[in-house]
């Protein structure tokens, strides 16, 4: 296995930092979206019959 240098280790951590920082927000968004779909709050425009 190739030994990682300090520079490559630093660059690897720098690339992963935004993903780690925003992971709670992304997870919360996905959970809210799933709850809305489960509660029937999805696309309601297709479920409402047209008025004549």
C-alpha positions as CSV (number, residue, x, y, z in Angstrom):
1,X,0.0,0.0,0.0
2,X,1.3,3.4,-0.9
3,X,2.2,5.7,2.0
4,X,0.3,9.0,1.8
5,X,2.2,12.2,2.0
6,X,1.1,15.1,4.2
7,X,0.0,17.1,1.1
8,X,-2.2,14.4,-0.3
9,X,-3.7,13.7,3.1
10,X,-4.4,17.4,3.5
11,X,-6.0,17.7,0.1
12,X,-8.1,14.6,0.7
13,X,-9.4,16.1,4.0
14,X,-10.1,19.4,2.3
15,X,-12.2,17.7,-0.3
16,X,-14.3,15.9,2.3
17,X,-14.8,18.9,4.6
18,X,-17.8,20.5,2.8
19,X,-19.5,17.1,2.6
20,X,-19.0,16.5,6.4
21,X,-20.1,20.1,7.2
22,X,-23.4,20.0,5.2
23,X,-24.3,16.3,6.0
24,X,-26.7,17.2,8.8
25,X,-28.6,19.7,6.6
26,X,-28.8,17.2,3.7
27,X,-30.0,14.5,6.1
28,X,-32.7,16.9,7.6
29,X,-33.9,17.8,4.2
30,X,-34.2,14.2,3.1
31,X,-36.1,13.3,6.3
32,X,-38.5,16.2,5.9
33,X,-39.1,15.3,2.3
34,X,-39.8,11.7,3.3
35,X,-42.2,12.7,6.0
36,X,-44.1,15.0,3.6
37,X,-44.4,12.1,1.1
38,X,-45.6,9.8,3.8
39,X,-48.2,12.3,5.1
40,X,-49.6,12.7,1.6
41,X,-48.1,16.2,1.2
42,X,-46.6,15.4,-2.2
43,X,-47.9,16.6,-5.5
44,X,-51.5,17.6,-4.8
45,X,-52.0,19.4,-8.1
46,X,-52.5,16.0,-9.9
47,X,-55.0,14.8,-7.2
48,X,-57.5,17.7,-7.4
49,X,-60.1,17.2,-10.0
50,X,-60.7,20.2,-12.4
51,X,-63.7,22.4,-11.7
52,X,-66.3,22.9,-14.5
